[in-house]
Amino acid sequence: MRHNVKGRKLSRTSAHKLALMRNLSTSLLKHKRIRTTLAKAKELRTFVEPLITKARRSDLHNKKLVMEQLKDKEVVKELFSDIVTTIGERKGGYTRVVKLGRRLGDSAEMAMIELVDYNEISNQKAVEKKDNKVEKKKEKAEKKAEKVEDAKVVEETKNK
């Protein structure tokens, strides 16, 4: 029984899992969006979000704690300067996991994990898609109204 056992094993030793999480988190913070398996993405979320919370406090102690986990100095600088200012006053939930379907080779569930405030492209696409839907709905309503207006009124005559 797995009482009080947190996290996923991911078929790895603890050291290998830690190295995997460090590498995935470095890639996520560098590129703002990565594609991986669903289990790894969900586990990465629990690893990265505390790092971002520590970076929000922005003192020397927290910087050293983050640097223990992230070995890339450029990524740490970017996290403390760029990412923290973009996140701003967000209380939590810095990442989003989006399911992508299954991988062809082994049918593993794939997912995209991204930083929430860095998806401007997808936000613009969503707005455009919404605008297109509204326009199509208006056009459809206008066509329907035209059909109703074109109908001829026939008077009924009483036959005796």
Rosetta silent file (secondary structure, phi, psi, omega in degrees, C-alpha in Angstrom):
SEQUENCE: MRHNVKGRKLSRTSAHKLALMRNLSTSLLKHKRIRTTLAKAKELRTFVEPLITKARRSDLHNKKLVMEQLKDKEVVKELFSDIVTTIGERKGGYTRVVKLGRRLGDSAEMAMIELVDYNEISNQKAVEKKDNKVEKKKEKAEKKAEKVEDAKVVEETKNK
SCORE:     score description
SCORE:     0.000 S_00000001
   1 L     0.000  146.560 -175.620    0.000    0.000    0.000 S_00000001
   2 L  -105.574   54.506  179.238    1.186    3.507   -0.810 S_00000001
   3 L   -70.876  131.727  176.624    0.083    5.363    2.302 S_00000001
   4 L    57.649   32.580  176.414    1.582    8.867    2.549 S_00000001
   5 L  -109.050  111.316 -177.547    3.745    8.401   -0.549 S_00000001
   6 L   -92.165  154.184  171.432    3.674   11.558   -2.660 S_00000001
   7 L    85.009  175.894 -179.069    4.613   11.935   -6.279 S_00000001
   8 L  -109.364  146.841  179.614    5.152    9.596   -9.183 S_00000001
   9 L   -79.247  -34.346 -179.593    8.021    7.145   -9.555 S_00000001
  10 L    57.203   26.209  178.825    8.256    7.505  -13.350 S_00000001
  11 L    53.603   42.921 -178.939   10.193    4.190  -13.432 S_00000001
  12 L  -138.517  159.695  171.548   13.374    5.890  -12.233 S_00000001
  13 L   -73.426  167.573 -177.119   15.603    5.964   -9.192 S_00000001
  14 H   -63.910  -38.311  179.410   15.284    9.004   -6.956 S_00000001
  15 H   -67.397  -41.152  179.363   18.513   10.546   -8.271 S_00000001
  16 H   -66.359  -39.240  178.882   17.473   10.011  -11.884 S_00000001
  17 H   -64.913  -41.493  178.743   14.033   11.498  -11.176 S_00000001
  18 H   -63.386  -42.877  177.993   15.604   14.554   -9.518 S_00000001
  19 H   -63.354  -40.294  178.202   17.910   15.069  -12.508 S_00000001
  20 H   -62.069  -46.177 -179.336   14.930   14.715  -14.861 S_00000001
  21 H   -64.467  -38.920  178.231   12.888   17.293  -12.928 S_00000001
  22 H   -64.060  -43.843 -179.400   15.820   19.717  -12.866 S_00000001
  23 H   -67.325  -43.361  179.300   16.340   19.391  -16.618 S_00000001
  24 H   -64.769  -40.030 -179.583   12.639   19.705  -17.437 S_00000001
  25 H   -68.472  -37.130  175.974   12.247   22.739  -15.174 S_00000001
  26 H   -62.133  -44.518  179.194   15.295   24.412  -16.749 S_00000001
  27 H   -64.611  -40.678  179.897   13.825   23.814  -20.211 S_00000001
  28 H   -63.279  -44.812 -178.447   10.396   25.080  -19.139 S_00000001
  29 H   -71.761  -27.740  179.287   11.783   28.293  -17.675 S_00000001
  30 H   -77.119  -45.864 -173.559   14.040   28.845  -20.683 S_00000001
  31 H  -100.811   -8.995  177.977   11.482   28.176  -23.437 S_00000001
  32 L    71.604  -10.981 -178.872    8.257   29.001  -21.474 S_00000001
  33 E  -161.096  128.568  177.090    6.541   25.940  -23.006 S_00000001
  34 E  -135.237  160.659  179.850    7.631   22.322  -23.458 S_00000001
  35 E  -114.954  126.096 -177.887    6.059   19.111  -24.716 S_00000001
  36 E  -152.025 -173.490  177.977    6.430   15.937  -22.638 S_00000001
  37 E   -75.650  159.805 -176.342    4.395   13.026  -21.329 S_00000001
  38 H   -63.266  -43.003 -179.178    1.378   13.737  -19.161 S_00000001
  39 H   -63.831  -42.441  178.499    2.814   12.086  -16.039 S_00000001
  40 H   -65.940  -38.526 -179.767    6.078   14.027  -16.323 S_00000001
  41 H   -64.528  -43.400  179.848    4.190   17.289  -16.907 S_00000001
  42 H   -66.985  -36.776  178.045    2.022   16.789  -13.822 S_00000001
  43 H   -72.095  -36.686  178.621    5.051   15.902  -11.712 S_00000001
  44 H   -63.109  -34.962  179.032    7.017   18.860  -13.114 S_00000001
  45 H   -58.134  -41.324 -179.509    4.223   21.187  -12.026 S_00000001
  46 H   -73.718  -17.253  179.510    4.810   20.203   -8.373 S_00000001
  47 H   -89.653  -39.791 -172.061    8.557   20.789   -8.809 S_00000001
  48 H   -82.391  -38.711 -174.331    8.546   24.130  -10.645 S_00000001
  49 H   -61.403  -40.228  173.868    5.810   26.061   -8.865 S_00000001
  50 H   -63.610  -32.372  176.945    7.616   26.151   -5.485 S_00000001
  51 H   -64.274  -42.172  179.703   10.735   27.405   -7.286 S_00000001
  52 H   -66.789  -37.647  178.112    8.743   30.260   -8.817 S_00000001
  53 H   -64.049  -40.892  176.965    7.221   31.062   -5.416 S_00000001
  54 H   -64.795  -37.839 -179.287   10.708   31.228   -3.908 S_00000001
  55 H   -67.030  -29.073  179.174   11.833   33.486   -6.747 S_00000001
  56 H   -64.501  -30.647 -179.679    8.967   35.902   -5.998 S_00000001
  57 H   -73.526  -29.984  168.373   10.470   36.585   -2.550 S_00000001
  58 L    53.883   48.288  169.851   13.715   37.575   -4.274 S_00000001
  59 L  -117.278  175.609 -173.374   16.235   37.568   -1.410 S_00000001
  60 H   -63.863  -41.902 -178.222   19.667   35.951   -1.285 S_00000001
  61 H   -61.398  -47.511  179.834   18.577   32.872    0.645 S_00000001
  62 H   -66.536  -33.680  177.919   15.779   32.035   -1.790 S_00000001
  63 H   -64.199  -40.267  178.474   18.075   32.697   -4.742 S_00000001
  64 H   -69.061  -35.420  176.678   20.562   30.146   -3.388 S_00000001
  65 H   -64.378  -39.973  178.200   17.762   27.632   -2.793 S_00000001
  66 H   -68.812  -39.182 -179.485   16.638   28.014   -6.404 S_00000001
  67 H   -67.516  -23.421  173.687   20.217   27.761   -7.666 S_00000001
  68 H   -63.543  -36.890 -176.798   20.570   24.408   -5.866 S_00000001
  69 H   -87.013  -43.515 -178.929   17.838   23.021   -8.105 S_00000001
  70 L   -99.536  116.643 -175.515   18.498   24.904  -11.361 S_00000001
  71 L   -86.945   -8.080 -178.416   22.109   24.566  -12.441 S_00000001
  72 L   -93.398  113.622 -176.059   21.869   27.047  -15.340 S_00000001
  73 H   -65.208  -35.445  179.769   22.774   30.565  -14.144 S_00000001
  74 H   -64.255  -39.482  179.084   21.172   32.273  -17.139 S_00000001
  75 H   -67.084  -38.939  178.723   17.845   30.598  -16.423 S_00000001
  76 H   -64.535  -42.130  177.406   18.054   31.643  -12.759 S_00000001
  77 H   -61.668  -43.162  179.852   18.726   35.261  -13.799 S_00000001
  78 H   -64.756  -39.354  179.373   15.797   35.142  -16.196 S_00000001
  79 H   -62.393  -46.867 -175.696   13.566   33.640  -13.502 S_00000001
  80 H   -75.539  -24.681 -178.195   14.385   36.318  -10.941 S_00000001
  81 H  -100.224  -58.915 -171.247   14.202   39.249  -13.352 S_00000001
  82 H   -82.768  -51.987 -173.037   11.849   38.549  -16.256 S_00000001
  83 H   -66.962  -42.914 -178.741    9.519   35.751  -15.165 S_00000001
  84 H   -64.672  -37.673  178.994    8.814   37.094  -11.665 S_00000001
  85 H   -69.798  -33.637  178.075    7.910   40.535  -13.007 S_00000001
  86 H   -70.515  -39.850 -179.596    5.563   39.002  -15.587 S_00000001
  87 H   -66.765  -40.696  174.364    3.873   36.786  -13.017 S_00000001
  88 L    64.654 -121.499 -172.070    3.388   39.772  -10.726 S_00000001
  89 L   -97.164   12.947  179.406    0.751   39.283   -8.056 S_00000001
  90 L   -61.174  131.196 -174.023   -0.483   35.850   -9.137 S_00000001
  91 L   -78.623  -21.678 -178.220   -0.992   33.791   -5.964 S_00000001
  92 L   172.038 -173.368  179.739   -0.156   30.419   -7.517 S_00000001
  93 L    66.525   51.125 -175.962   -0.954   28.255  -10.488 S_00000001
  94 L   -78.640  -15.937 -176.874    1.937   29.516  -12.571 S_00000001
  95 E  -119.869  158.668  177.580    1.813   26.591  -15.004 S_00000001
  96 E  -132.346  134.228  177.279   -0.832   25.030  -17.235 S_00000001
  97 E  -109.332  122.892 -179.556   -0.904   21.432  -18.482 S_00000001
  98 E  -117.287  124.873  179.490   -2.709   20.885  -21.788 S_00000001
  99 E   -74.185  138.482 -176.467   -3.328   17.349  -23.045 S_00000001
 100 E  -114.046   -4.495 -176.670   -2.217   16.767  -26.641 S_00000001
 101 E   108.242 -160.360 -175.799   -3.314   13.206  -27.350 S_00000001
 102 E  -108.009  146.821  177.929   -1.248   10.079  -27.713 S_00000001
 103 L   -76.749  142.183 -175.810    2.250    9.614  -29.141 S_00000001
 104 L   -65.397  -42.988 -172.279    2.411    7.432  -32.234 S_00000001
 105 L   -64.571  -50.750 -175.002    5.309    5.183  -31.249 S_00000001
 106 L  -124.154    6.612  177.515    4.212    3.907  -27.849 S_00000001
 107 L    61.584   31.165  176.040    0.778    5.511  -27.388 S_00000001
 108 L   -78.214  142.803  178.628    1.937    7.475  -24.352 S_00000001
 109 E   -70.834  125.794 -178.999   -0.300   10.384  -23.360 S_00000001
 110 E  -102.649  153.598  179.306    1.432   13.618  -24.352 S_00000001
 111 E  -148.881  157.337  174.839    0.939   17.020  -22.794 S_00000001
 112 E  -113.273  127.813  175.567    2.217   20.553  -23.135 S_00000001
 113 E  -111.367  133.876 -175.989    3.174   22.388  -19.968 S_00000001
 114 E  -141.955  157.286  172.123    3.528   26.147  -20.199 S_00000001
 115 E   -77.066  132.328 -168.770    3.880   29.195  -18.023 S_00000001
 116 H   -61.965  -42.359 -173.913    0.431   30.761  -17.835 S_00000001
 117 H   -82.309    1.701 -177.377    1.363   34.397  -18.450 S_00000001
 118 H  -110.303   19.629 -178.344    3.540   33.635  -21.478 S_00000001
 119 L  -106.653   49.678 -177.945    0.950   32.281  -23.903 S_00000001
 120 H   -61.352  -36.907 -179.314    0.197   35.561  -25.696 S_00000001
 121 H   -63.986  -47.746  179.972    0.098   33.834  -29.080 S_00000001
 122 H   -69.795  -30.264  175.366   -2.508   31.321  -27.986 S_00000001
 123 H   -65.242  -41.295  178.183   -4.439   34.084  -26.198 S_00000001
 124 H   -64.895  -41.367  178.671   -4.563   36.077  -29.450 S_00000001
 125 H   -63.448  -38.785  179.705   -5.692   33.001  -31.375 S_00000001
 126 H   -65.535  -40.354  178.214   -8.412   32.361  -28.813 S_00000001
 127 H   -65.321  -43.644  178.477   -9.663   35.943  -29.108 S_00000001
 128 H   -62.598  -41.576  179.698   -9.655   35.742  -32.911 S_00000001
 129 H   -63.406  -40.844  178.637  -11.484   32.433  -32.812 S_00000001
 130 H   -64.690  -42.830  178.069  -14.076   33.890  -30.472 S_00000001
 131 H   -61.941  -42.101  178.267  -14.539   36.930  -32.740 S_00000001
 132 H   -61.520  -40.752  178.795  -14.988   34.646  -35.765 S_00000001
 133 H   -63.341  -42.734 -179.786  -17.634   32.650  -33.918 S_00000001
 134 H   -63.743  -42.909  178.801  -19.523   35.820  -32.991 S_00000001
 135 H   -63.074  -44.955  179.601  -19.395   37.078  -36.602 S_00000001
 136 H   -63.000  -37.934  179.617  -20.614   33.758  -37.987 S_00000001
 137 H   -65.524  -40.476  178.132  -23.416   33.683  -35.455 S_00000001
 138 H   -64.946  -43.469  178.800  -24.523   37.198  -36.472 S_00000001
 139 H   -61.914  -41.118  179.590  -24.412   36.275  -40.171 S_00000001
 140 H   -65.063  -40.315  179.142  -26.446   33.168  -39.520 S_00000001
 141 H   -66.288  -38.663  178.377  -29.018   35.170  -37.555 S_00000001
 142 H   -65.055  -43.068  178.408  -29.248   37.737  -40.391 S_00000001
 143 H   -62.573  -39.550  179.308  -29.796   35.018  -43.002 S_00000001
 144 H   -65.458  -39.642  179.233  -32.479   33.482  -40.835 S_00000001
 145 H   -66.614  -37.989  178.012  -34.176   36.860  -40.455 S_00000001
 146 H   -63.662  -41.267  179.006  -34.081   37.382  -44.242 S_00000001
 147 H   -62.288  -38.419  179.782  -35.763   34.031  -44.808 S_00000001
 148 H   -69.255  -38.478 -179.949  -38.519   34.974  -42.418 S_00000001
 149 H   -69.134  -32.790 -177.305  -39.019   38.353  -44.123 S_00000001
 150 H   -74.955  -12.741 -178.094  -39.235   36.802  -47.604 S_00000001
 151 L   -66.621  137.093 -179.364  -42.156   34.580  -46.688 S_00000001
 152 L   -89.447  143.089  178.082  -45.390   35.554  -48.413 S_00000001
 153 L   -92.640  126.462 -179.249  -48.555   36.040  -46.482 S_00000001
 154 L  -109.270  129.772  179.106  -51.483   34.134  -47.954 S_00000001
 155 L   -85.446  140.638  179.167  -55.011   35.204  -47.112 S_00000001
 156 L   -90.472  138.720  175.840  -57.431   32.531  -46.314 S_00000001
 157 L  -113.801  144.472 -179.372  -60.818   32.494  -48.014 S_00000001
 158 L   -89.337  125.891  176.685  -63.837   30.854  -46.600 S_00000001
 159 L   -97.005  128.364  179.727  -65.471   28.325  -48.863 S_00000001
 160 L  -106.323    0.000    0.000  -69.200   27.831  -48.416 S_00000001
